[in-house]
Amino acid sequence: MKLQRLIAIILPLTLFASSCNDVLDMAPDGNMQMDEVLADPDKVEGLLNQCYNNIPKKGYSYMFFESAVVATSDDGWTSDDGQTGLIASDYYNDNNSAGNHAMLNRVDQHGGFNNEYWDRSWQQIRLCSQFIEVIDGAAVNNETDRGRFKAEARILRAFFYMELVKWFGKVPILDATVPFDADFSTLSRASVYDVAKFIVADCDAALAEANLPWRITDPNDAGRVSKALALALKTKAMLFAASPLHNEGQNHWEEAYQVAKDAVSKLKANGYELFTQTTQPAVFGTGPAAALRQLVDQNADYSATPRDRETIYQVRDGSVFVWHIGYIGSNMPNTYKAGVAPTQELVDAFETIDGEPILDLSKPYLDERHLQPNYNPNSIYDPNDPYANRDPRLDQTVLHNGSTILFDNQTVEIETYTGGDHAPSFDVTNRSASRTGYYHAKMVTPGASQTNGINNSNWKYYRLGETLLDLAEAAAKAGHLDEARAAANEVRARSGMPGFTADLSQEELILRIHNERRVELAWEEQRYFDVRRWENPDGDLSETAKWLTAMVITKNGDGSFTYNRRNISTNPRGGHSNRDLLLPIPLSEASTLESVTGQKWQNPGW
């Protein structure tokens, strides 16, 4: 008995070729037999090119230019909440099902499916396995290419397995192409730990290849993978395997820590370091968080001596596409919509400049609806002057009342108070106003809208700052508190924030590192997965995503302001149930798998 969709994906696919010299630019052109492909070095490179297909687009490449993953986390709320059939609005209204889930079944901005994560990942895994199997006997232009190409395919297979784990949790391990007459009745979902070990094994094999570079230095090789990505993938895989959602009651934190420690050590030994000093102060300013803003706003450069030594892997499709969307779409000329705006909860995560959280991280809010902040008594935070004396990363991430931008060749001060030019609106028919009282700044180059221009850069999937925080978390949870503090403090120091002190308990340090991830990695599509993997399998997201808040500001007669929190919606936001911890396996696929194997395949709640 044979599976339907999964068989169609993992069985041999049509082979293609091209005459283009740049391996990542080679395009399919017809029906080739395998022996024809393997006899021609250019066609072999074309076959490798197939392995690079379907890397998911990020940023604003989702349906209707929406930053969908951020909008469905507790960091953002979209002004498209009144639209029907969009990714975030279907989450908010709890309109998802296993047969029709917005994160799986919505077209991207270009009219093609961007987020068919199940089908596309399996297709790529099968292509990578096929390439690994045939490359040893294939013709290559240079013998040194053979090992490098094989290593690249292994890393790409690991990359797509990591995407499956992030969205679906447990998945089968297929380490080879599958023949037509295979017996699928014994196919089963492997534990996330076992999948992580498979990812680690693929990455270790790639790391052992002498001809695979540590860094991509030639612009013609933009988008190709490297040994650095292998290390980042190993770290991420073990972090997920050790996390409560996936660990099946086992403690894998020591192993995750050892993998992360080794990765950071080798990355640094091979030239990776945090980007700590802006090279364009006229654009990004000279403040302590200016370097972080430049890092995430601009493409990494390809050079033996690059300006950006932090980026580990970036795509090459310009997916961070901002056309006044999610930036300042309110009452501005030639704008489209406000898009996804930061929530008050995200703003609350930024500490004061002295390094104290403004809230008690063990219980940030005294009420379910987040209207009663549980303030940290040791913080210098002033609720009557909420944006003063804050972590410098706040101003580089969020536009708030009093922020300034360059727009249409003039300086514009952001007015989010009631009656101001950029005031929030809670009318779901108004797409041009923020729902939260904030607008998004990170990933938009300052001045990008000065002449109504477009900010277009490549999505950075992995960077050293993130891997350092992966190490910090694994070290803290494994009990290596000094190393956890050191890794987190290295990231904090880049933006001028004081280090975590040695008097923090293990529990306190873990809470601080969780919060540090939220601040440092805001808008980088990490929070969506973090809050999920930190939950137990029987948990849900009601504490973080059920009720979210906005800041409503009143300007007083003397020019001062009064600040009041309110819920963005009078109804709880959907997408916070236990079932929302993982995506459903596509309905027809799960049904077929269950009938063939006699095992439960669908994720809980779907």
MARBADREN-710680 format. One record per residue (C-alpha): residue in three letters; x, y, z. Coordinates in steps of 0.02 Angstrom, whole numbers, plus 50000, padded with zeros to 5 digits. Layout:
% MARBADREN-710680
ALAXYZ ...
This chain:
% MARBADREN-710680
MET500005000050000 LYS500725016849953 LEU500575034450019 GLN499885048049907 ARG500685065149932 LEU502235059650026 ILE502615046249896 ALA502395059049758 ILE503655070149844 ILE504985057649896 LEU505005046949739 PRO506125052049593 LEU505735068749515 THR506075075749342 LEU507875081149317 PHE508365097349237 ALA509915106049172 SER510605122949122 SER512095130949040 CYS512245145149164 ASN513915145949254 ASP513265152249423 VAL512635136549510 LEU511235145849598 ASP510615154049439 MET510445138049339 ALA508645135449281 PRO507725119449231 ASP507495117349043 GLY506735100449005 ASN506725081549020 MET508455074049048 GLN508915056149087 MET509975053549242 ASP511475047049146 GLU511445062549035 VAL511415073749187 LEU512815064749278 ALA513945064949124 ASP513915083949109 PRO514735094549247 ASP513595109349211 LYS512065098449226 VAL512725091249388 GLU512825108849455 GLY511055111449392 LEU510535096249494 LEU511335104049647 ASN510395119849609 GLN508775110249631 CYS509275107149812 TYR509265125949841 ASN507465127949785 ASN506025131949904 ILE507005140250043 PRO505525149050127 LYS505355167650102 LYS505275178250258 GLY504965196150313 TYR503615204350208 SER503525190750077 TYR501955183050147 MET500215185850078 PHE499825204350046 PHE501555209950107 GLU501195204350283 SER502505199650411 ALA501425184850454 VAL502515175450578 VAL502785191250682 ALA500935195650668 THR500465178650740 SER501665180050886 ASP501395191051038 ASP502615203850969 GLY501475210650833 TRP499705214550778 THR499225218150599 SER498105232050533 ASP497425218850414 ASP496445211150558 GLY494815216250475 GLN495225207450312 THR494605189850278 GLY495625175050221 LEU497335182150270 ILE498585172750376 ALA498525183450534 SER496665187250527 ASP496285168650516 TYR497365166050670 TYR496515180250764 ASN494785173450722 ASP495265155250752 ASN494775150550576 ASN496115137350549 SER495855118750524 ALA496925104050473 GLY496135104850301 ASN496365123550278 HIS497695131750386 ALA498215149550347 MET500055146750380 LEU500045132250257 ASN498775137050125 ARG498935155450081 VAL499815162549929 ASP501295174149950 GLN501445191749882 HIS502025185349713 GLY500515174049689 GLY501405157749724 PHE501345146849878 ASN502745151949994 ASN502285142250149 GLU501835124550098 TYR503095119450229 TRP502665100850231 ASP502655097350044 ARG504085108649996 SER505255103050134 TRP505005084650091 GLN505275088349908 GLN506925096749948 ILE507465083050068 ARG507175070249931 LEU508165080549804 CYS509615082549927 SER509635063849963 GLN509625060049778 PHE511095071649749 ILE512085064049893 GLU511825046849817 VAL512385051149640 ILE513755064249659 ASP515165051749691 GLY514975045049514 ALA514565061449428 ALA515635072049313 VAL516285088349391 ASN517305102549321 ASN518545101549464 GLU518795086649578 THR518745098349728 ASP516945102349683 ARG516345084749718 GLY516585085149906 ARG515965102949921 PHE514375099349823 LYS514005084049928 ALA514295093850088 GLU513125107550027 ALA511755094849993 ARG511965087750168 ILE511815104950247 LEU510295108950142 ARG509475092650193 ALA509815097350374 PHE509105114750341 PHE507455107950275 TYR507325095250415 MET507525109550537 GLU506095118750452 LEU504995103450473 VAL505425101950657 LYS505055120350690 TRP503315119250616 PHE502775101150644 GLY503845093350780 LYS504135074650754 VAL504385068950574 PRO505045053150488 ILE506905051650454 LEU507225047450272 ASP509085046250240 ALA508935039950061 THR507805041049911 VAL506365028749917 PRO505975016149778 PHE504245014349703 ASP503954997249782 ALA504465002249958 ASP503444996050105 PHE502805011550194 SER501835002250328 THR503275003850451 LEU503545022450422 SER503435032250585 ARG503755049350658 ALA505455050150742 SER505685059950902 VAL506325077650883 TYR507895071950973 ASP508205058450844 VAL507885070650702 ALA509085082850785 LYS510415069350794 PHE510145065950608 ILE510365084550573 VAL511945084550679 ALA512625069550583 ASP512325077750414 CYS513145093750474 ASP514635084550547 ALA514905075550381 ALA514875092450294 LEU516055100150420 ALA517305086250384 GLU517395091450201 ALA518995101350172 ASN518335110050016 LEU516785117450098 PRO517185135450147 TRP516865143550316 ARG516235159350235 ILE515545163850063 THR516705177149994 ASP516235177949810 PRO514635187449763 ASN514345174549625 ASP514115161649763 ALA512845172049858 GLY511605160949947 ARG512715145549953 VAL512925136650118 SER514495135250222 LYS515265126550371 ALA514635140850479 LEU512835136650435 ALA513145118450480 LEU513675123850655 ALA512175135350675 LEU510995121550619 LYS511745108950741 THR511495121350882 LYS509715125450834 ALA509225107250814 MET509845102550986 LEU509035117851064 PHE507345112250997 ALA507655094151048 ALA508015099451227 SER506535111351241 PRO505005105751342 LEU503815104551194 HIS504935091851108 ASN506025083051238 GLU504765069251285 GLY505235071051467 GLN507105068551437 ASN508455080851488 HIS509525084851337 TRP510145101751396 GLU511925096351433 GLU512095089251257 ALA511315104851182 TYR512535115451282 GLN514045105551223 VAL513505106951040 ALA513185125751057 LYS514825128751149 ASP515805119651014 ALA514875129250877 VAL515225146350950 SER517045141950982 LYS517315136250803 LEU516355150750728 LYS517445163150821 ALA519025153550777 ASN518555155150593 GLY518245173750588 TYR516445176050646 GLU516135190150769 LEU514765201950819 PHE514545217550713 THR514855230650847 GLN515265246950758 THR514215255150624 THR515145259450465 GLN513825272250413 PRO513555284050559 ALA512745297050445 VAL511335284650411 PHE511225274450571 GLY511865287050698 THR513165283950830 GLY512075277150970 PRO512485260851057 ALA511205250750957 ALA511635258350788 ALA512715243450740 LEU511285231150769 ARG510135241850662 GLN511385242150520 LEU511685223450536 VAL509865218750513 ASP509475232550386 GLN510855229050261 ASN511425214050161 ALA512965205050219 ASP514425207950102 TYR515395194250014 SER517235196950040 ALA518745188850118 THR518775203750236 PRO516915207750253 ARG516145222550342 ASP514865210650418 ARG515715195950501 GLU514165191250601 THR512955184850469 ILE513055166050450 TYR511765163450314 GLN510685175250213 VAL509545171650066 ARG509745180749902 ASP507975185449853 GLY507725202349938 SER506345195850051 VAL506425209850179 PHE505365220650067 VAL504655236450147 TRP503655248850047 HIS503005259450190 ILE502195243550255 GLY502355240650440 TYR503365256650450 ILE502275272150454 GLY500755269250344 SER499665281450439 ASN499175297550351 MET500745297850245 PRO500805300350056 ASN500975285349940 THR500815272750080 TYR499865256450074 LYS499455251150252 ALA500165251350426 GLY500455232650425 VAL501115223850578 ALA501415235050728 PRO502375230850889 THR501295226751039 GLN501415234851209 GLU502015217851270 LEU503545219051157 VAL503875236851214 ASP503755230951395 ALA505145218351362 PHE506475231751340 GLU507385235151502 THR507895251851573 ILE509645257751532 ASP510295251851700 GLY509925233851649 GLU508375230851754 PRO506785223451678 ILE505315235251696 LEU504175220551742 ASP504355205651856 LEU504775192551725 SER504115178251831 LYS502375186151822 PRO502385201251706 TYR500545205451724 LEU499385204251873 ASP497855200851765 GLU497435189751619 ARG497165204351501 HIS498875212451531 LEU498105228851588 GLN498965228551758 PRO500855227951738 ASN501785219551880 TYR503195232251892 ASN504925227651950 PRO505225238252106 ASN507085239452067 SER506805247551897 ILE506955266151863 TYR505545264751737 ASP504305279151744 PRO502545274951681 ASN502275293651653 ASP503805294651540 PRO503855276951472 TYR505115278851331 ALA506475287551432 ASN508015278551497 ARG507665262551402 ASP508745249451318 PRO509405257951159 ARG508715243651056 LEU506955249951090 ASP507175265250979 GLN507975254650843 THR506525242250846 VAL504965252650880 LEU504315269650824 HIS503385277350971 ASN502665294151014 GLY504065306950994 SER505135296450876 THR505725305150717 ILE505965298450541 LEU506465305450373 PHE504995304550253 ASP504725313250087 ASN506285323950112 GLN505785330550281 THR505935325950464 VAL504295319350534 GLU503945317550719 ILE502845302650760 GLU501235307850847 THR500325292650916 TYR499305302351044 THR497435303751017 GLY497165316550880 GLY498985315350823 ASP499465312050643 HIS499895293850679 ALA498645289450814 PRO498115271350829 SER496415265850770 PHE495425251150835 ASP494235251450687 VAL494645235750589 THR494125244050427 ASN495565256450446 ARG497105247850375 SER498215263250377 ALA498345265350565 SER499245255150696 ARG498195244850815 THR499465246650954 GLY500055264650961 TYR501735259450888 TYR502525256650717 HIS503945245450663 ALA505705252250637 LYS506905237450639 MET507395231050466 VAL506985247950387 THR508535258250348 PRO508335275650424 GLY507875287350284 ALA507255273350170 SER505635282950152 GLN506475299850129 THR506015300049946 ASN504625287149952 GLY505895273549913 ILE505915255049948 ASN506975246050077 ASN507425229250001 SER508675217550084 ASN509015199150106 TRP508335189050251 LYS509665183150374 TYR509185165850430 TYR510625163850552 ARG511855175850633 LEU513125174250772 GLY512095184750893 GLU510695171950884 THR511875157150904 LEU512655165551057 LEU510925166851133 ASP510605148651089 LEU512185144751188 ALA511645155951331 GLU509975147151346 ALA510685129451336 ALA512075133751459 ALA510875141351584 LYS509685126551576 ALA511145114251592 GLY511755123551747 HIS513295131951671 LEU512795149051734 ASP514465158051710 GLU514545153151526 ALA512705157351503 ARG512985174851571 ALA514555177251466 ALA513675172651304 ALA512155183651339 ASN513225198051402 GLU514235197951242 VAL512635201351145 ARG512035214451268 ALA513685223751268 ARG513525227151081 SER512025238351120 GLY512755246251276 MET511745236151402 PRO512485230851570 GLY512885212451589 PHE511875200151690 THR512595199151865 ALA513235183851957 ASP511925185252094 LEU510515179451979 SER509865162152019 GLN509715149151882 GLU507845152451868 GLU508095171251861 LEU509475169751732 ILE508395158651620 LEU506995171551627 ARG508215185451583 ILE508935175451437 HIS507185171751372 ASN506825190351378 GLU508495194551298 ARG508035183451150 ARG506405193051131 VAL507295209851129 GLU508825205751025 LEU507905195050897 ALA506315205350884 TRP505535204950710 GLU506725190950657 GLU505355177450667 GLN506095169250822 ARG504785173550953 TYR503425163350867 PHE504445147450891 ASP505215151951059 VAL503575153651153 ARG503005137151080 ARG504535126551116 TRP504585133251295 GLU502845126051327 ASN502495108451387 PRO501565097251264 ASP499945099751362 GLY500185118651376 ASP499525133051274 LEU499895151251231 SER498525159251334 GLU499755168951444 THR500675176651298 ALA499485177551149 LYS497685177451210 TRP497595195751260 LEU498725209151188 THR498785227651224 ALA499025244751148 MET499565261351221 VAL498295275451212 ILE499065292451241 THR498165308551284 LYS499045325151257 ASN498665336951399 GLY498455355751390 ASP500185358951461 GLY500995347851328 SER501245333051443 PHE500525315951406 THR499465303251498 TYR499735284951456 ASN498415271351469 ARG498435253251416 ARG496965245151328 ASN496645228651245 ILE496795229351056 SER495205219151038 THR493745216551155 ASN493825198051112 PRO495255186151151 ARG496405183451002 GLY496365166250925 GLY497865155350895 HIS498265152851080 SER497595135251106 ASN498585119351137 ARG498355114150956 ASP499235130150900 LEU500905124550970 LEU501215115250807 LEU500505116150632 PRO499385102150575 ILE500055089450453 PRO499005092350296 LEU497365083250323 SER497395071150176 GLU499215067050211 ALA498905062950394 SER497375052350351 THR498335042250222 LEU499835039950336 GLU498725034050478 SER497805021650367 VAL499435014450299 THR500415013350460 GLY499045011250591 GLN499875024950693 LYS499315042050751 TRP500115055250639 GLN499115071150661 ASN499735084050786 PRO498685086150945 GLY497075095850929 TRP496965094950739 
